[in-house]
Amino acid sequence: MGQVFSDLDYDGDAPVRARPEVGEWGPREVVSTAHRKRLRVWVTLAFLAAVVLIVAVGAFWFHLVQSA
């Protein structure tokens, strides 16, 4: 079975000395793999929370209209 998510390590097995620094996106300003993983979890949780909120508000309004 394949992976659910893609590999977030853009550098692969290359040693640190072989990784080029490219302009302002050099090693200091590139977001770490751990940060990308945390962000992926937060975005997923935010999406699920938004869906639950929309369904809850829709159910509330549906019951409100049905009882009138």
SULMOGI-V694129 format. One line per field, one symbol per residue. ss: DSSP state (H for helix, E for strand, - for the rest). phi: phi as a letter, one per 30 degrees, with the letter a starting at -180 (. if undefined). burial: b if it has 9 or more other ideal C-beta (glycine too) atoms within 8 Angstrom, else e. Layout:
ss=???
phi=???
burial=???
This chain:
ss=---------------HHH----HHH-------HHHHHHHHHHHHHHHHHHHHHHHHHHHHHHHHHHH-
phi=.dddcddcdddicddedcddcchdcdedcddddddddddddddddddddddddddddddddddddddd
burial=eeeeeeeeeeeeeeeeeebeeeeeebeeeeeeeeebbebbeeeeeeeeeeeeeeeeeeeeeeeeeeee
